[in-house]
Structure formats: structure tokens, C-alpha cells
Amino acid sequence: MTQPFRIAGAGRLTPAKTARFTFDGKHFSGLAGDTLASALLANGVHLTGRSFKYHRPRGILSAGAEEPNALVGIERDAARKTPNVRATVQELYDGLAAVSQNRWPSLNFDVGAVNDFASPLFSAGFYYKTFMWPKAAWKSFYEPKIRAAAGLGVAPDQPDPDHYASRFAHCEVLVLGGGAAGLAAALAAAESGVRVILADEQAEFGGALRYEVGAKVDGMDGWAWAQGAVAKLAAMDNVRLLPRTTAFGYYAQNFVGLTERVTDHLARPDRHAPRERLWQVRARRVVLATGAIERHMVFADNDRPGVMLASAARAYLNHYGVTVGRQVGVYTANDSAYYAAIDLKKAGVSIAGIVDLRDNPGGPAVDEARALGIEVNHGRAVTKVGGKLRVSSMTIEPKNGGGGRTVAIDALLTSSGWTPSIHLFSQSRGKVAFDEATKRFLPGTYAQECVSVGACNGTDGLEATVAEAFVAGEKAAKESGAKRFKAQKIKVDAGETWAGSMLGSGPGAGAGTTVKAFIDFQNDVTAKDIRQAVHEGMRSIEHVKRFTTNGMATDQGKTSNMHGLAIAAETLGKPIPEVGLTTFRAPYTPVTFGSIVGHAKGKLFDPTRRTAIHPWAEKHGAVFEDVGQWKRAWYFPRAGEDMHAAVNRECVTVRQAAGLFDASTLGKIEVVGPDAAKFMELLYTNPWEKLDAGRCRYGIMLREDGFIYDDGVVGRLAPDRFHVTTTTGGAARVMNMMEDYLQTEFPHLNVWLTSISEQWAVIAVQGPKSRDIIAPLVEGIDMSDEAMPHMSVREGKICGVPTRLFRMSFTGDRGFEVNVPADYGEAVWEALWAEGRKHGACAYGTEAMHVLRAEKGYIIVGQDTDGTVTPADASVDWAIGKKKKDFVGIRGLTRPDLLAPGRKQLVGLKTRDPKIVLEEGAQIVADPKQKVPMTMIGHVTSSYWSENCGHSIALALVVDGKSRHGETLYVPMPDRTIEVEVTGMVFYDPKGERLNG
Amino acid sequence: MAKAAAKVSSGGAARKSALAGREFHTGAVRLAVLPPAERISLRAPAGSVAALSKALGLDLPTKPKASASNGGRTALWLGPDEWLVIDQTGDPLANCSEVKDLHSAVGVSHRNVAFSVSGAGAEATLNAGCPQDLSLEAFPVGACSRTILGKVEIVLLRTGEDAFRVECWRSFSDYVHDFLVEAAADTGG
């Protein structure tokens, strides 16, 4: 296949290395090393997409990351479809398939282009103005229509099969941008031995040397020097080179986020390789060598395919060997565009003329162009262009008006000057300053340990750039600890210097007329829109931006912001700095969600925590529920049982015989030290000083405001050692709160806290047979009621391994909790299970545990309490040491509103119809005949069917609940109103006789 | 094994570590789950360090990120008054119990699971999820730190130029294992 616009002998690609690709299904061929853009241009394709709002045909504007127009979809397979890929960044690989976007039915004929003719309807701010009436139409009509029409490209509809990696890195000197400046800085810093990371968004380092062919450095061609520098850096152990890597965010303390595109350029990526790698780099010094971005000229229909940036045409010619046209016009206010004309002319391309808005352009570039016989029209403007799907002519007029003439062209290169890329500097919180002489915003006051060099610092010319960068690299190394310096100075023998620039619209932007002179191509913002925004009252550039959407597309206004600002300033009659610059925000270029997510998906999305006994439960058919990050056995259904039947059986079996329950997830903290009891006195409401070693107590912990924070049984192992348990969900935060108080409020106490949650597996054995099951396996512990009463703890051995054996109950029946070192958990469970089977015991899960405790009115913090419940509200104020002078929350408990009547208090509820099980969370009212909305006096916190009681049971928080015992209340539901009786909280064995049963 | 243990009251229940014996290689990294070890969490004020050091047979380190070893025993500095003592053979809890000076020693042998990560890609593997500077200059052999790996807390100890020990809590060991496997795959063989 031919590539008619590839010029033999031009560029750096190898003609023999071809790569095939398709664009909208049509087959093309390009060369290895091409971007999709350069390959399309080699085939004479400029038209690559339709614009966002007006669906105007658009072509390739640039040759880099700033591209606003040439956005395409890349489709590797059914699941790998990436929208909005910049064709100027996407490297060509054999078999690449690209599709154009935002067009229907085809790129050449797009129905949506009717928007272009209806454009008066879509002027600036139209979203805010047009869809205001009728109000009801917004939801049913406008919003769905706008949503359907808005956006660019099509999001993939299948899960992303690729994976993404992440890496933290540290270095002394991080150089962002690998052009001449970045390479010089990196060389200077690297030779000193410090760690250097050099990143550049392009596939190859070299920056503008890619197209600045006249440059000579250290006696070499500029590009060759750059590649030599890269080879030198690559050979150094202390240097990490990151090509295809974009620094997208500059955060606090020199923390920089970068994404490396690892496989997007490969025809057949290794499926083990990540598609992208996120680098999070902490650097002592950052060198910003981010260059500058060329601006287009603003005139009528300046968005026609074939109208592009001059530097881009130069890159396509000098690097890729592609001419962007056969008859090329140039429209500029800057010297750099002359070099594009010169290079094209030398390559044999016809130049239709250079149009320069400046009255007296001069200097080496102008002289050379003239010497080559290129027609230079100074003091003139291109006021409009012809052609629709491709530019076909330009109209040249004197800039102050007068007769024009039209010249046939097939490409028009424009340049209004260069905008320093201060994005990352600005993100670093540095303050920019406006340089009046050159009309540029430049780095002003630095906020972090970084330095800008080269074009992004407003330094013009290769020689000055390299000199500045070299010094900065050396200084950065020195400031970050380097001792030796041996880098050879870099000598620039030849390089270009570009003067001249303009901001805002030229004569062809047609003030007040209907022409479309685009500022922001991607968001379809014209010069007229900016003027209109000012006329409608926008004064701040931030308002203008939001009203017009200028600079708000994915390119973040890289080519448009300065033009927009200049036009706004001109319309307002204010100097540019007074109108201000919009804030630069991360990311510099779009970052994929995959890159941000990195490894944190699938099983690495969040840790799944399993207990030591989990494998047994799994083997025995447990159904698991998620409790925070834990998987907990919910119930153990037998063949033919549903959840209801299984839970009923488990509940009955526990009370008739016994049950085994995996309580390993409970939080456990060992509190050790001579002041352990004192500390416990301060953290819990209960008294602890007089608790004997070997005894346990149910403890309640409050927050300062007097509300219940956590609870659990605490065993005193020794005078100076407590084994504290917390709720499963409270494990981490209770430990943190204890540690916080210990370090900040009670640092005088000699006591230390150690989390032992995972040291011990916990097997609750509950029920009348519990002692019979455990006793045969235990050594060295007398388990008789006399020797080991309810609420005691003993240390000894079970199955030959150490145990902390608690006698305690969360069911109301005789019960024990067997703590064994976690690795023994499963074996000890097996042993207890074997013993239990002899006594008719079952394994039970969290659901039965909940029912059994509710039958006894035992609260669950976080279910029956919600952070606004006091011990008195929950009827556990018996656990407050009445003689205690101090504990966390004691003062909160005396607050008037906590003592006043009308508080919600925890009560039991029985439904009149014993078969009805209330819904947890259901609201409670006193009078069901009230008008809606009714006065709600409480809600159900826990509700279950109790097979042991033979009726449903519930706990509820009800206003003045404790004084309502015996009252009838109502629970209105959508289909019926349920009558309930207020009762005490204990539904089963109210005298508590079964604890020793 | 477990069933057999269940039949006797004093025969000793079988020990079953999380992930016991798992091991694998990628090109540049070797990952292994390490055998069980004795561990204590030791807390003590400065005044008790000498006595505890004597009892433990090593000088408890008092500088951040430092560890000290003697034979199969290593003490890792985790905070101004906190050490993790790991022991392959002895009983550090028993050693500490002989010390009268103020301290807290709590057995946490079963709380943690240990991995070894070694090979040329070890540092990069850990840096996939650990934000610390793990260069030899900043984190030399013997350096240790309580830090994070992805979404979980770990204790990291550098055991060689290309070798680390990673300790995490038992129930996080699945996550740490899976994370290390995935991260190791990105260290470039």
C-alpha cells in the first residue's frame, strides 16, 4: 500500500518496517515508529473526527499531548475499547483498529452537523438558559436528550480485562520532560551519583529536537545528541528512564504522580504485563522541563481539517517523513512557523506563502525563508479559509482591512506563539507571574523544592535552555546531597530562537459577526462566545470559563486558555493579569481509572479476613455473611433446610444440649502493667480495682459525650494483666481510642496495650452440656461450679495446647469461650466438635447467636445502640461504678439532656399476633389513626422469630420506653399496622437460672 | 491429623498455620511463607532496656528502623517503647518473665504470618504497595519498619541486600500473599 504523503529520505523511520492499521474499517499502512496521526497523514487523511457541540469536521491539529481534535476510539477486542485516544499520542502497531467518534452515520456525512447551522441556539451558556422551561420537561425530556447527545466517544461496556500496576519510588532529582532541557538537567544531576528519574510523555526522549533539525549540540545533530544522552543515562545505575510516562499531578512535598503506558503501543502485549503503571514518586528536588505548547491563530473557520500547528507539520516532516500537504500556507505571528515553511520547502513541498500579522518581521528565519523564494506577506492576516472536510483556500487581507485575495492551499500551518507549560508548576502551588514584554505567564514564586528550566520557564533559544538546565540539574543534585561533580558541560553549536507572539483573535475572527473563529476546539468555544460571556456580565475568567466551557474539555485548554483570556481582557478593557488565569488542576492529561485503581481490584479490592476455623465451617456447609472485612459463618444448613429452619434448629439445640460458635473475630486487647486496673477504671464505666484475678466482668466504654461506644467481657488474668474483648467491628477503633487516651490524657500510667485479636482463636461452647463437652479435653483447670463460677477465667491447657478459658455466656445458658493460639484453632474445634457430637451439640452461626442473645435482652452495640444511647437508655447502667469519681464519659452522663425525660429507651416488644416478625428499622407510633406524617416515637432495633419462646421477639428504642411496659403501640407498615406490647427486654429465663443449668 | 488429635485430651492439637508451605518463584522474585516462630510484643520504658536486653541476649535497638539479632532471635524497633521479638527456637516470653524491671511482654506468636520476599525484584515487589524508600541507603540490611503494603499493615525487615521478611496479621495473610504474587509479576522477570 502506498503512503502518498511520505517523502522518501525524510524523517527517521525505517521505510521497510511497515505496520497495517484500519481507520473506520478502511485499511491503511504506516511505519513502525509512527503515531496514528502521522500514519493517517502519510495516507493523506486529515479528517479524523467531529466536534463536540457543532459536529464540525475536524482534523489533526498537533503532534503531541495537547491535541484537542483528533480523538479516536481504539478497539483491540470486544472488551478493550478505549475512547478519546489522541491520535497524536497513540503509537502505531501492526493491526491497530481505530474508529472516529461523534459522528453518525459516517465521518463524511454526519446528521448531527445540523447543530452547526442551528448554532445560534447553542451559544455560550445555552445549557443554563435554554432548558429552564417548562420545568417538568427537564427530567423527562431535556436531561435524557442532553445525556444521550453529550460526551465524546463510547465507554466500553465490558469489564476491563487488563491489569494495572503501581510503584512507589524515591529519588533525589526528578526531571519532568525529556527534551533538550530535561536531558541536560538529568545528565548534570546523574553524573553526581544521586538517584535521578527522568520522565517524558513521548515514546522517545528529545522533545523539540524531534523537529528542530538545524540544532547542533556537542558537534552532533541535535536529535542524535539526545539519543546519545539517553544511552549514557540508561547505562547509569542511579538513573531510571521513564518514556511514555506523563507526570499528571504535582502534590505536597514533592510527591508527583505519573502514569506509564506500558503496552498500548504493542501489537501483541504480553498478557502478564500491566497496561499501565502508576508511579508515585517522592523527590528531594524536582526539575520542571515541560516545554511550551504552540498556539493556533484565531480566524474564521480555523478548525477546518488541514489547518494545523506549524510545529506539528515540522514534526511530521522531520521525524516521521510525512508532509501534511502539497500546497501549504503559513499564517503566523511568530518566527517558529517560518522554519516549518523552510523545512517543507527544502523537502520539495510547495509553499503558497507565509502570512505574518507582524508589520516588520525580521531575523534569520525570515531571511532564510525569503532566500528560499518563499513569499512573505507581512502586516497581513488570513481572514477566512475555504473547504469543509479539508481546507482548500486561504483569504489574505491587509490586517487593517482592504482588498483580499484567495490562494489555493491544502494545508495551513498556524502559530501565534508559544505558551509555557506551567501546569505542573502551578499544581505545585507556585505562583505564576505575567511577563508583560513577552505576554506570557511564567513561574513566579515557588512553593516547593522545584525549579523550572527551558521553555516552560520562558527561556528562549536552545543554547540558553541547555545552559540553564545544566546548572539547575547540578544544583538540584547538590541540594539533595550530592558530593562529587564531574558532568561535562554541554555545548550548543547551533539552535533556533523564536521571537514574536500574539494572543487573542486576529482580524479574521470577525468581531460581532456570525463567523466561527475557534479558541477551544474540543469544546467548540469561539471568540464570539468569550465576548458574549463578558457582555452578559461575566467578569472573572473563572466565570467566563464556566459560562463558555472554554478550557474545560479533556485537553484542559492547553491551546485555548491564553486566547480566551486575552479576548476576555480585551472585551473588559483590562490588562490580562487583572482578569487572571484559571487554576491548573491535576491531571495534566486524562488518567485512566485502571491506573488509579492499580492492584486494588478483584480479590485485592479489600482484604477478606478469615478465621482459623473458617476451613472447617466451609467444609461443613456454612453460609457466610460479611461482617466488615470478615467472613463469618452465618448458619449451618442441613440438607433440606432453609435459613429459617437451620437457625431455629441451632437455637433450640444450643438451649437443649449445646452449640459451638466461632467467636474468633472478637477484638481482643491485652492490657498489661502495674497501672492496668487504674487504666481500666478510666476507660470503662465499671469498677475494676477490686475485681479478683481469675474473674471476669462485662464492661461498657463510653465516649466523652456519655454515649455507649463499645462493650465486651474483660477477664483479669493477674493483678497487672487484663484480657479485654471488644465487638468485632470495634476492635480497631477501641484499640485506637485506648491508645489515644493513654498517650494524651493518661501518659503517667505504667500500662501498655497489645492487640491480641488474631493471637487467639475463640470457640464459644454454650448450652447445658458445654462443660461436659470441654472438660475431658482440659488439663489443669477445675471446671466445677465452685472452682470456676460464671464470669471467671482460667489459664491451662486444652488438647495439650495453652488456653485461656472463660466461663461466660452470650446466650443466657451455661457457657464457655475457649481461647487457643490461632494455629491450633481448627484442631481444638475439631476436638470439641467430636466431644460435642456425643452430647447432641451443633455448630451455630451468627444468626442464631443474635437470636439467642436477643432472647436474653443482651444488646449488640451498633445494632441496638446508634451512638446516641446512654447506659441508662439501654438499661445497662448497672455496669456504671456508682462510687467512681472519673471515667471517660462521666461528665457527659450528667448533661441535662441525657437526664431529661423523653429519651428513647430500649425495651422489648411482643407482637399481638405471635407469628408476626417485625422488620428491623420499622417505626413505632402510639396512635395509628393519626394523619400522615405520624409522630414516630421509636423504632425496632432487633427482631427475630424465637423458636425457644414460640413467638417473635423484638428490641426497640422508644421514647420513655421504660415507663411504657404493658402499653400497646403500633408499627405501621405499607400493607398493615402491627399491634405490639411493650415488655421488658428479657424474653427467656428471666431469673437467669440457666447460667448454671 | 486434626481428627486424631481430637481423640485425646493431652496428645497435642495439630498446629495449622495460615498458608503453610506456600512458595513460588517468578523470574526475579522468590516468595515463601515462612515456618512458625515465637513472637512477643515487648513494651518497656528506657530504664528497662538494659535488663531486658540482658535477659533476651541481644541489645534492644533504640533507634528508628533498627533491629538487632542474636542467633535465631531478632528484635525489631517499632516505636520509642515498642519491639517485636521474633525467635526461631527459644522462648522470649519466658526470658522476659525473669525481668523485674517495668515492661509488658505479650505472646503474639500466632498473631502474625511471615513471608520471605527475595531476589533481584524484591524491592520493586514491595514498592508496589509500600510507600517507603527501600533503597539500601535508606533501608539497609537489618532495617525494619511497621508500614503498609497496599491496604494492610505489615512489619518489614530487610534480611539481605535482596531479601526481606514481611510480617502481617494472620487474617491478612491471604491479601498479602495475593498482593505479593501480583506485584512480583510486575518486576520484569
Interface residues (C-beta under 8 A of the other chain):
Chain A: H163 A165 S166 R167 F168 A169 H170 R195 H272 A273 P274 R277 Q280 R282 H599 A600 K603 L604 D606 P607 T608 R609 R610 T611 A612 W630 E670 V672 G673 P674 N750 V751 W752 T754 S755 I756 S757 E758 Q759 W760 P776 L777 V778 E779 K797 I798 C799 G800 V801 V820 P821 A822 D823 Y824 G825 E826 A827 V828 E830 A831 L832 W833 A834 E835
Chain B: M1 A2 K3 A5 A6 K7 V8 S9 S10 G11 G12 A13 A14 R15 K16 S17 A18 P36 S41 R43 P45 D81 L102 S104 A105 V106 G107 V108 S109 H110 R111 N112 A124 N127 A128 G129 C130 P131 Q132 D133 S135 A138 G150 K151 V152 W169 R170 S171 F172 D174 Y175 D178 F179 E182 A183 A185 D186
